[in-house]
Amino acid sequence: MPDLKTKFETALADSKNLSERPDNATLLKIYALYKQASVGDNNDKKPGFSDMVGRAKWEAWSNLKGTSSNDAMQQYIDLIESLS
């Protein structure tokens, strides 16, 4: 059975080849899980009010604070598999 990191990398590749574009809420979840899995907790400065997309991404990632890298990877894998 492939290890979690390998499955995560496969899900990353699969995410670029989805048959249809996910809705914005799902895209934010994909982004946040990727950042949590690869970087960890969000320590970046919150974007200003004029950067609505940046704020949405920042908030989605910040909502995962405390989630372990392995848990975030598994959630990412499960989400991409559900969209495939």
N, C-alpha and C positions, 0 to 999 in steps of 0.2 A: 504494500500500500504506500503510495507516495506520501512524503512528509508534507506538513502544513505549508511550508515555504514554497515548495514546488507547486502544490495545488493553488496557492495564492497567485503565483506567477502565471499559471495557466489561466486562472480567472481574469487576471489583468489583460492578457491577450484576448480572451473571449469577450471582454467588455467592449473592445473596439470593433467587434464584428456582430453586434446584436442585430437581429432582423429588423427591429423598429426602435426608434429613439424613445427612451423612457421619459415619463413626465418629469417636470422640474423637481418635484419633491423627491422622486426616486434618484434623480441625478445628484441632488444634494446629499442624499444618504450614501450613495456610491462614493462621492468625493470625501465625505467625512470619515467613512470607514477606511478608505485608502490612507488618508492622512494619519488617522489614529494608529493604523497597523504599521505604517512605515516611519512615522515621526514620533508618535506618542502624544501626550497631552498638549493641547494648544496653549502656547505661551506667547503667541504673536499679539501685537497691539490690535485692538478692535478698529476696523476701518471706519471712516467718517460717514455721516448720514448721506453724503452725495454718492457714495459707492455702495449702492443697494445690493448688487451681486456679491461683492466682497463681504459685506456684512452678513448676508444669508449664509455664505460658505463658512465664515468665521463662527457664526452661531451654531450651525449644524455640527461642526467639528468640536466646538466647546461643549456641546451637549453630551459628548462621548467621554468627557474627562473621567479618568479613573478606570476606563475599560482597558484591559490588558491588550498588548499587541496581538497575542495569539487569539483572543476572543474576537478582536476586530477583524483579523484575517479570516476566521471561520465565518463570521457574519457576512463579510464581503463575498466569500466563496459561495455561501448559500444564496445570497441575493442575486449574484450573477447567474448562478445555475437556474434560479427561479425565472429569470428573464429570458433565458436561452430557449 
